[in-house]
Amino acid sequence: MASNTQNTMEDVNELQRLAQLAHRPHVKSFLQAEIQRLLTTVPAKTSESSATQSSASATTNGSTAKARENKAYACPIKSYGWDQTPTSVKIYVTLDGVGGVPTDQVQVTFTDGSFSVLVENLNGKTHSLSVRLSGEISPTESSFKVKKNAINISLGKTKPGSWSHLTAKEKKDDVAKKSKFDTPSPSPSEDPSAGLMGMLKKMYDDGDDEMKRTLSKAWVESQEKQARGEFGSV
């Protein structure tokens, strides 16, 4: 059975072949962004090997420019800043020297729920960033500007308001974290101990073996004390 890394690299090779056949800039940009995203999920040596193989293939086909592009080391962009207004989100990507890169090698693409950045051959590296957003944006109302050492991106919100998180993953993780610790309070008509029992049950369900043994022992001891009438006496 093929490993996950092998399957990913086969997808990368197929996308690289499609990128060589593509003519429209937007399509080429989309394919290159997806290639760089996939390369960030595999070990560096594997991605470098794939890039070298792709370069050799491109040279064989007589495309030396494409070979130089594929030799560029894949470098994911992991740090960026963001801010927002009621109608837009501002993204600040710092890349030293990006203003000196030819304009056709700096590509920013937008969808309704994401944006991606691809900077090719900046000091021998191809920098990429792909972000799935926590809210919806309008691609036609979104834009970017390349500065000397930065790329400033403006995302137009489809609905005015404030976003609690930038990325969909951050929002999902935060909701999951809060739900894990939220224990609903019992209503006045319920048994006053229902909330405590619910919390203990959740601790038991989520706990490891040691936690389960501890809670089970405490429960048994509690029942024995109740049977002996040790609880509730003054």
C-alpha positions as CSV (number, residue, x, y, z in Angstrom):
1,M,0.0,0.0,0.0
2,A,1.4,3.4,-1.0
3,S,2.3,5.7,1.9
4,N,0.6,9.1,2.5
5,T,3.9,10.8,1.4
6,Q,4.0,8.8,-1.8
7,N,0.4,9.6,-2.6
8,T,1.0,13.3,-1.9
9,M,4.1,13.4,-4.2
10,E,2.1,11.6,-7.0
11,D,-0.5,14.4,-6.7
12,V,2.3,17.0,-6.8
13,N,3.8,15.5,-9.9
14,E,0.4,15.4,-11.6
15,L,-0.3,19.0,-10.7
16,Q,3.1,20.0,-12.0
17,R,2.3,18.4,-15.4
18,L,-1.0,20.3,-15.5
19,A,0.8,23.5,-14.7
20,Q,3.2,23.1,-17.6
21,L,0.2,22.7,-19.9
22,A,-1.8,25.6,-18.5
23,H,-1.8,28.9,-20.4
24,R,-4.1,31.2,-18.4
25,P,-2.2,33.0,-15.6
26,H,-5.0,32.5,-13.0
27,V,-5.1,28.8,-13.7
28,K,-1.3,28.5,-13.5
29,S,-1.4,30.5,-10.2
30,F,-4.0,28.3,-8.7
31,L,-2.1,25.1,-9.6
32,Q,1.2,26.4,-8.3
33,A,-0.4,27.5,-5.0
34,E,-1.9,24.0,-4.6
35,I,1.5,22.4,-5.4
36,Q,3.2,24.5,-2.8
37,R,0.5,23.7,-0.2
38,L,1.0,20.0,-0.7
39,L,4.8,20.3,-0.6
40,T,4.5,21.8,2.9
41,T,2.9,18.5,4.2
42,V,5.8,16.3,3.2
43,P,9.4,16.1,4.6
44,A,11.8,18.6,3.1
45,K,14.0,16.0,1.5
46,T,11.1,14.5,-0.3
47,S,9.8,17.8,-1.6
48,E,13.4,18.8,-2.7
49,S,13.7,15.5,-4.5
50,S,10.4,16.0,-6.3
51,A,11.4,19.5,-7.3
52,T,14.7,18.2,-8.7
53,Q,12.9,15.5,-10.7
54,S,10.4,18.0,-12.1
55,S,13.3,20.3,-13.1
56,A,15.0,17.5,-14.9
57,S,11.8,16.6,-16.7
58,A,11.3,20.2,-17.7
59,T,14.8,20.5,-19.0
60,T,14.3,17.4,-21.1
61,N,11.3,19.1,-22.7
62,G,13.4,22.1,-23.5
63,S,11.9,24.4,-20.9
64,T,14.9,25.7,-19.0
65,A,12.9,28.5,-17.4
66,K,10.5,26.1,-15.9
67,A,13.4,24.0,-14.6
68,R,14.8,27.0,-12.8
69,E,11.4,27.6,-11.2
70,N,11.0,24.1,-10.0
71,K,14.5,24.1,-8.5
72,A,13.5,26.9,-6.1
73,Y,13.3,25.5,-2.5
74,A,9.7,25.4,-1.2
75,C,9.4,27.7,1.8
76,P,6.0,28.0,3.5
77,I,5.1,31.4,5.0
78,K,4.3,30.7,8.6
79,S,4.2,34.2,10.1
80,Y,2.0,37.1,9.2
81,G,-0.1,39.8,10.8
82,W,-3.7,40.8,10.5
83,D,-6.2,43.5,11.5
84,Q,-9.8,44.3,10.5
85,T,-12.4,47.0,10.1
86,P,-16.2,46.3,10.0
87,T,-15.9,45.9,6.2
88,S,-12.5,44.4,5.5
89,V,-9.6,42.3,6.8
90,K,-6.0,43.4,6.3
91,I,-3.2,40.8,6.0
92,Y,0.5,41.8,6.4
93,V,3.1,39.4,5.0
94,T,6.7,40.4,5.5
95,L,9.2,39.1,2.9
96,D,12.5,40.8,2.6
97,G,13.2,41.9,-1.0
98,V,9.8,40.9,-2.4
99,G,9.5,44.3,-4.1
100,G,12.4,43.3,-6.4
101,V,10.7,40.2,-7.7
102,P,9.1,40.4,-11.2
103,T,5.4,41.1,-10.9
104,D,4.4,37.9,-12.8
105,Q,6.2,35.9,-10.0
106,V,4.1,37.4,-7.2
107,Q,0.6,35.9,-7.2
108,V,-2.3,36.4,-4.8
109,T,-5.5,34.5,-5.4
110,F,-8.9,34.8,-3.7
111,T,-12.0,32.6,-3.3
112,D,-15.2,33.1,-1.3
113,G,-13.6,31.5,1.8
114,S,-9.8,31.6,1.3
115,F,-6.8,33.4,-0.1
116,S,-3.3,32.1,-1.2
117,V,0.0,33.8,-1.8
118,L,2.8,32.5,-4.1
119,V,6.1,34.3,-4.5
120,E,8.4,32.5,-6.9
121,N,12.2,32.5,-7.0
122,L,12.8,35.0,-4.2
123,N,16.5,34.5,-3.3
124,G,16.2,30.9,-4.6
125,K,13.1,30.1,-2.7
126,T,9.4,29.8,-3.6
127,H,7.3,31.2,-0.7
128,S,3.7,30.2,-0.3
129,L,0.8,30.7,2.0
130,S,-2.7,29.3,1.9
131,V,-5.4,30.3,4.4
132,R,-8.9,29.1,4.8
133,L,-10.9,31.9,6.4
134,S,-13.4,31.9,9.2
135,G,-15.8,34.1,7.3
136,E,-16.7,34.8,3.7
137,I,-15.1,37.4,1.5
138,S,-15.7,38.9,-1.9
139,P,-12.9,38.1,-4.4
140,T,-13.8,41.1,-6.5
141,E,-13.6,43.4,-3.5
142,S,-10.2,42.0,-2.4
143,S,-6.8,43.2,-3.6
144,F,-3.1,43.3,-2.7
145,K,-0.1,45.6,-3.0
146,V,3.6,44.6,-3.2
147,K,5.9,46.8,-1.1
148,K,9.7,46.7,-0.9
149,N,9.7,44.1,1.9
150,A,6.1,43.2,2.3
151,I,2.8,42.2,0.7
152,N,-0.3,44.0,2.0
153,I,-3.6,42.2,1.3
154,S,-7.1,43.6,1.7
155,L,-10.0,41.2,1.9
156,G,-13.5,42.6,1.4
157,K,-16.0,41.1,3.8
158,T,-19.4,40.0,2.3
159,K,-21.1,40.9,5.5
160,P,-20.0,43.9,7.7
161,G,-19.1,42.9,11.3
162,S,-16.2,41.7,13.5
163,W,-14.5,38.3,13.1
164,S,-13.5,36.5,16.3
165,H,-10.9,34.5,14.4
166,L,-9.0,34.9,11.1
167,T,-8.8,31.2,10.1
168,A,-11.5,28.5,10.0
169,K,-9.1,26.2,12.0
170,E,-8.6,28.7,14.8
171,K,-12.4,29.1,15.1
172,K,-13.1,25.4,15.1
173,D,-10.4,24.7,17.6
174,D,-11.6,27.4,20.0
175,V,-15.2,26.2,19.8
176,A,-14.1,22.6,20.5
177,K,-12.0,23.8,23.4
178,K,-14.9,25.7,25.0
179,S,-17.4,22.9,24.5
180,K,-15.0,20.5,26.3
181,F,-15.1,22.5,29.5
182,D,-18.6,23.9,29.3
183,T,-21.0,22.0,31.7
184,P,-24.6,23.0,31.4
185,S,-26.1,24.3,34.7
186,P,-29.1,22.3,35.9
187,S,-32.5,24.0,35.8
188,P,-34.3,24.7,39.1
189,S,-36.6,21.8,38.5
190,E,-33.7,19.3,38.2
191,D,-31.9,17.4,40.9
192,P,-29.3,19.9,42.4
193,S,-26.7,17.1,42.1
194,A,-27.4,16.6,38.3
195,G,-24.8,19.2,37.3
196,L,-22.1,17.6,39.4
197,M,-23.0,14.1,38.2
198,G,-22.8,15.3,34.6
199,M,-19.4,16.8,35.2
200,L,-18.1,13.6,36.8
201,K,-19.5,11.6,34.0
202,K,-17.7,13.8,31.4
203,M,-14.5,13.5,33.4
204,Y,-14.8,9.7,33.4
205,D,-15.6,9.6,29.6
206,D,-12.7,11.9,28.7
207,G,-10.2,10.6,31.3
208,D,-7.5,8.0,30.9
209,D,-7.4,4.6,32.6
210,E,-5.9,6.0,35.8
211,M,-8.6,8.7,36.0
212,K,-11.3,6.2,35.5
213,R,-10.0,3.9,38.2
214,T,-9.8,6.9,40.6
215,L,-13.3,8.0,39.9
216,S,-14.7,4.5,40.2
217,K,-13.0,4.0,43.6
218,A,-14.4,7.3,44.8
219,W,-17.9,6.4,43.6
220,V,-17.8,3.0,45.4
221,E,-16.5,4.6,48.7
222,S,-19.2,7.3,48.4
223,Q,-21.9,4.6,48.1
224,E,-20.6,2.6,51.0
225,K,-20.6,5.7,53.2
226,Q,-24.1,6.5,52.2
227,A,-25.2,3.0,53.1
228,R,-23.6,3.3,56.5
229,G,-25.4,6.6,57.0
230,E,-22.2,8.6,57.4
231,F,-23.4,11.4,55.0
232,G,-26.1,13.8,56.1
233,S,-25.6,13.5,59.8
234,V,-24.9,16.6,62.0
